[in-house]
Amino acid sequence: MVEIENKIQTYESYKDSGVEWLGEIPEHWNVERGKWLFEKMDRPVREEDEIITCFRDGEVTLRSNRKTSGFTVALKEHGYQGIRKGDLVIHAMDAFAGAIGVSDSDGKSSPVYSVCTERIEGTVNQYYYSYLLRDLALNGIILALAKGIRERSTDFRFNDFGELLLMLPPLQEQTAIAQFLDDKTSKIDHAVSVKEKQIELLKERKQILIHKAVTRGLDDSVPLKDSGVEWIGEIPEHWDILPGFMVYKENKTKNDGMKENVVLSLSYGNIVIKPKEKLIGLVPESFETYQIVKPGDIIIRCMDLQNDKTSLRTGIAVNDGIITSAYLNLNIINNNVSAYVYNFLHALDTTKVLYKFGTGLRQNLSFGDFKHLRIPVPPRHEQEGIVNYIENITQKIENTISLSQQEIEKLKEYKSSLINSVVTGKVKVC
């Protein structure tokens, strides 16, 4: 956990704010409506202004990779307004999700944004109110208020903001709170970033170890030979390199007579049972058109490689059931170990080698692409040993990743709690 210096304590006395969702506030703080603290700006757009976007993490910055010339763009930008660095910016439709922040640049924005500046100089620190408003948003208060104002809309525009009763600490305290939170949240965010990078490195290491195991085996001392395949490289000298049709066959067994009624789905590289409540919408009139799947079958989603290069396309079945016939179903043959073959195909999937074989306008795969695919084939006992090794390292790495993810969630919860405690006056920044 990120250390926070001993700079916070409670205030000496508190009072009832008179506002249910504000609760008690420090005795010397006031409560004021947003419209008496801020005013909505409607500046003209300058020729040099670039488009500004407000993200759900509260970052308000210049948008990149956008063309800003031509008649079509000018037409779309009708009604745009100028933004200056330091303006408090509220996204009307996304405010409830945290799209509230202080602009780090001069620029322009569409009318969907409320651009606010202090009404009376020396009264407010916009960074403090950015933290406060985002805290209200992420705790559901802004969404509740917006729904209360307009029953069916969650828009939160300046008129709604103007009616909000907000805490008003002395300016010096607002500034101290904002500076304190800038420092502490940046340290927490850095700790989260480090752990996220560690998770990515662990995932990469897992894939490297799997790829090495299915192409080089587990004994580094054995002599190697060239496999003749660029993306496989060298393999142990005593291994075979065989075409796919000698390792697996295509299974196209239809579910005639509804022999099976457990519907399976390929999700994030896993073959899972599809919940009955999701068997609505785009489903066939009869599941007799689906194909039967047995444990150990390898399922591959072969469609539309051109438009999706991020999903995992391979999975191995652990349940009896049925799956859409749009997927390729491979049965392992000739005494090979299904999990070994799956791990090899999965390695080609994660390294995106599979995309080399796509044909047609939309880059689809078929069994024809897989039956001549070269497969490194060790003796069966080595295949079994490789599978056990992969299961072991996968479990260890996934456990480590899980612990890191739990630590990330704790850091994020701590950050949210810290912001809430400080901006609402539950604790005092010294």
N, C-alpha and C positions, 0 to 999 in steps of 0.2 A: 504494500500500500504506500502511496506517495505520502511523504511526511509533510505535515503542515506545521509551521513554526507556531509557537505559543503566542499568537497575536490576536486571538479572539476570546471574548468573554461575554457574559450577559450584561445587559444594561441595568442600571440601578433600579429603575422603576418603569412600569408599563401602564397603559391605559386601554380601555375598550375603544377600538376605532369606530364603532358604530356600523361597520360593514361586515356582514356575516363571513364572507370569504377572506377578509383581511385579518379578522380576529384582533388580538391585542397587538399594539405597536408601542415602541418606546415613548415615554411620557412627552418628550420634547419634539417628536415628529408630528407632522400635520397630515391631513388627508385632503386631496384636491382633485377636481375633475381634470381629465386629460386635456380638455379644450382650454383650460386656464394655464396649463403648463406649456403646451405646444400649439403651434398654428400650422395649418396645411399650406405648403408652398405650391405655387403654380408658375414656375419659372419658364421663360422661353428656352427653346433648344438652340444651342450654338452649333455652328457648322462643324466644329472639331469634336463635338461630343460623341462618344461611343456608347453602345447600349450596356446598361447595367442590369444584372440579375441578382435577385435575393434568393439564397438557397435555404433549405430547411434547417441547416445547421447554424443559421444566423449570419452567414457570410454574405456581404453585399459587395460585389466586385464587378469589374468589367467582364462582359461575356466574350469568350474567344471563339474563333472560327465562324464568324458570321459576316456575310457580305452586307455592306451598308450603303450600297449605291444602286442607282437604277430607279425607274418609275414605280415598279411593283413594290420595292422596299419602301419607297417614299409614301406610297398609298397606305401600306400596312402601318406605317409609323405616324399616321395622322392622329393628332391629339397627344403625342408624346410630350413629356415634361422634362425640364432640366433637373439634374441632381448634382449636389455639390458634396465634396468630401466632408464627412462629419454629420451629414443629414441622417435622422432616424427614418428608416424605411420599413413600411409594413405592407406585406403582400396580402391583398384583400382575401384571396381565395385559399391561401396557404398559411395564413397567420396562425390558425389553430394547430398547425403541425410544427410551428417554430420558425417560420420564414419571417423573422423580424430581426433587424440588425442595423448597424451604423455603416454607411457607405465608406469604403476606403479610397474612393476615386471620384473625380468629376465625370459626369456622363449624362445619360438620358434614360428614361424608362417609359413604359406604356402606362395608360391611366389606371391599370389594375393596381398600381402601387400608390400608397399614401406616403407623400414625402413631407416630413415634419421637421420643424426647427423650433427652438425655444421661443416662447412668446415674449418673455421679459428677460433681458440679458442678465446673466449671473444667478439664474434661478435653478436651472436643471443641468445635470450632466447626462448627455444622451446615451453614454455607454452604460451608466447605471440603469436607465430606463429600458435599454435593450435587454439587459439581464433580467430585470423585473418582469417585463412583458413576455419574454420567452419562458420564464418560469411559470407565469400564469397560463400561457398557452399549453405547455407540456404537461401541466397538471389538470388540463381540461376545462379551466375556468373560462377562457375566451370562447371556446366552442359552445359551452353552455349559455354564455351571454349572447352570442350571435344567434343561436337558435331561439333564445327568448325574445330577441328583438324582431327577428323574421322567422316565422315558424319553419319554413322549408329551406331556408338559405343558411349557409355557413360562412358567407362573405363577412368580412370584418373591415369596414371602411372607416375613414376618418371620423365620420359622424358618430359611429359606434364607439370608437376609441375616445372621442371627445367626452362622451357621457360616463366613461369609466371613472370610478373613484380609486385614486392611486395614492400610495404613500408618498410623502414629501419630506424626506430628511433634509437637514441643512446641507447646502451645496458642498461644504468641505467633507462631510461624511459620505455623500454620494460619490465624490471623487475618490475618496479612500477605499470605498467598497469596490468601485469599478477597477481600480488599480490592483487591489488585493486579488480579485477574481481573475483578472487578466493573467496575473502571475501564477496563481494556483491552478487554474484550468489549463493553462499552457503546459504545465508540468504533468498534469494528469493525462492530457491528450498525448503528450510525448511518450508517457509510459504505455498508454494504449497502443500507440503506433509501433513501439518496439516489440510488444507482444504479438501484434498482428503480423509483423515481419517475421518473427520467430515461427509463427504458425505456417506462413507461406514457405519458409525454408524447410520446415519439417515435412510439409506436403511434397516439396520438390525432392527431398531426400528419400521419401518413401517411394516415389516413382522411379528414381534412379536405382534404388536397391532392387525393386521389382524387375525393371528392365534388365539389369545385370544378371539377376537370377535366372530369368527365362531365356537369356541368350548366351550366358557364359557358365551357368551352373554355380555350384557352391564351393567347388574345389579350385582354388587359384593355381594349383601346381600342375594341372593337366595340360598337355600340349594342345595348341589351338590350330584351326585351319580356317581358311577364308570361306565364308558361307556362299559367296557369290551374289549376295544381296546387300545393296548399299546401306539400308537402314538397319540391318542385322549385324553386319560386320563379321568378326571372327567368332566361331563357336568351338566347343571342345571337339577334338579330333575324332572321338568315337561316337559323336551324335550324328543323326541323319538330318538331312534337310529335304523335306518332302512337300509336294503340292497339297493344297488343302483337301482335295477330294480323297486323299489317302488317310486323312485324319478325322474328317467329319463328313456328314451327308446332310442334305436339306430335309427337314421334316415339314411336311405340309398336310399333316393329318387334320382333317376338318372335324368340327364338333357335331357331326351328324347325330341326330336324335338326342341332342343335349346330354351327352355322356358326362360332361363337366359343366358346372355352373359357377365356379370360383373364377372371377375375372381378375386378371393380372395386369400390371402396368409397369412400364419402364420409367423409373423416377430417380434422377441423379445417379445413374449407373447401377441402381438396384432394381430387382424384380420384386414388386410388392403387390399385396392383395389390395385391389381397389375397393374402397368402402362402398356399401350399397347406396348410401345417400348421394354418391357422386355418379351413380349410373343413370344419369338423366341428361337430356339435351342431345348432343351429337353421338348417339349410340345406335347400333343397327336394330332393325325390327326384330331380328332373331340372332342370338349368339351362336347359332349353328354355323354362321359364316366365319367364326373365329377359329383359330388353330389350337390344337391341344398341346399343352406344355407339360413336360415331366421334369422332376428335379435333376439338375445337371445339364439341362438344355441351355445353350448359349443363345441369347436373344440380341439381335442387332437392329437398331433403327436406321434404316438405309436411305430415308428420303431427305431431299432438300438440303444437301450439304452446302450448297451455294449460299444459303441465307442463314445458316446457323453453324458457326465454327467454335462454339463455346460449350455446348452440351456434351455430356457423356453419352455415347451411343451403344455401349455394350453392357450386358448384364448376364448373370448366371442364375437360373431358376433354383429355388429351394423348396417350392411348393408345386403340387399338382394344380393344374388350372387351365385357363384359356387366355389367349391374347390376340389382339387384332392381327389379321393376316397380312397387314401392310408391313409387319416386321419380319425379318429373316430369322428362322429357327434352325439352329445347327445341332444335330445329334452326333456325339463323339463315337468313333468307331475304332476297330483294330487295337483294342486293349489300351487305348490312350486314356489319360486322366483328364476328365473334363475341366477340373479347376486349373490345371496347368495350362491347357489350351486357352481357357478364358483369360488367365493372367497375361498370356502372350498377346491376345487380341486387345485386351484392356490397355496394355502398354502402347500398342499401335494407336489406340483411341486417344490416350492422354497426350501422346506426342504428336497427334494429328497426322500420322502417316496414312491413316485410313482415307484421308481426303485426296491422296494421290490417285486413288482408284475410281473415283466418281466419274460417271459418264452422263451424257445428255445435258440439256440446257440447264436443268436444276441440280445437276450433279448428284444423281441417285446411284445407289449401289444395288447389286443383285448377287445371287449365288454364283453367277458366272464370274464375278469379280473376285470371289472368295475361293472358288474351287482350284484356281491356279496360284493362289497366294502361297509363297514359300514359308513353311513352318519348321523351325528347329525342333527336332524330336529326340529327346534323351531316352534312355531305357526307362521302363515304367517305374522302377524303384527310385530312380533319380527324379522323375516327375513328382512322385509322392513326397520325396524329401524337399523339393523346391516349394511345393504347395504348403507343407508344414512350416517351412522357413518364412514364407510370405505371410501366412496367417499370424505367426508369432511377431514379426516386426511390425505388421500392420496394427495389431492389438496394442503393442507398446507405444507406437507413435500416436495412434488415435487417443489413447489414454492421456498422453502428454498434451496433445492438442486440446482435449476436453478440459483439462485443468487450466490451461492458458485462457480458454474461452470463458471459463468461470471467473478467472481473475479479471478479465476485461469487463465482464458484466458488473463485478463488484466495484471496479474503478468508475464505471459510468454511473452506477447508483450513488457512489460516494460524491461524485462531481455534482449530480443533480441535487443531492441532499445539502451539500455545502452551499451551492448557489441559493437555494431556497432559504436556508437558515440565515444567510448574510443579508440578502436583499429585503427580507421581510422583517429584519430587526430581531429575530430570535436570538442571535448572537451579535456581539459588537466587534468591529474591526478596530484594533487599537493603533 
